[in-house]
Amino acid sequence: MSKSNFIPRPLVRTNQWFIVISVISAWVSHITWILALPLLAGILGLLFDFNPVMRFAKLFLRKPSSAYIPEDRDQQKFNQMIATICLLVSLVSFEVGWIAIGYVFSVMVALAAFIAILGFCVGCFIRFQWNQYRFRRSQNLH
């Protein structure tokens, strides 16, 4: 059985809120290991197509998955990769005492997730620009 090429928007939004709430909780509590929660969920999603946050949220969907606004699976994997890298850099930075870098990367991931919740996908913009660059470059080579 193949996976569909989309993820229902409520699952994506739940994951974004989980990132935002985890980052804010880490800041407020000064327990930076809280960042390991969305980091682990992101790693599991990227490596095994199993994001526990989305899997749990799926239990609460009232309609069939196809009834929700679709989010492109490949785009979401790209976004998750960026978020996971930022969370990893942030967590490692906090742990080795590079507090400023820890905050910079955690602010970036939280802001990107929150801005996506509001309707503008930073990762989508980055991926689009990257694809445009690759296309223009391939045209110049011919």
Secondary structure, DSSP 8 states (H G I E B T S, - for coil): ----SEEEHHHHHHHHHHHHHHHHHHHHH--GGGGHHHHHHHHHHHHHS--HHHHHHHTT--S-GGGS-EEEHHHHHHHHHHHHHHHHHHHHHHHHT-HHHHHHHHHHHHHHHHHHHHT--HHHHHHHHHHHHHHHHHHHT-
